[in-house]
Amino acid sequence: MSLFNFGKKMDLSCCYIAESSIKSITVLGSGCKACHALHESCKEAVAELGINIEVEYVTDMQKIASYGVMRMPALVINEKVVSFGKSLKTAEVIELLKK
């Protein structure tokens, strides 16, 4: 029933994310397969949401240690570690970006 737009979902998630305060997205990793998979998932999530941010990939162990991360891959959003020790799928990254 489309009368008064009942029954139709409005997807405003793209607008909300684009106007949010996400300033940086960083993937911390050693260069392994799981680290590259997380980096690709992050790039896909950013493209899907329409956010104009470059996803940085850091392999420098001193910089990784400065975040206090001991297990990789790790995802850092706005200089805050939000996930570590597992490779996330694109949908999981999108959920973290919406928070």
Secondary structure by P-SEA (a helix, b strand, c coil): cccccccccccaaaaaaaaccccbbbbbccccaaaaaaaaaaaaaaaaacccbbbbbbccaaaaaaaccccccbbbcccccccccccccaaaaaaaaac
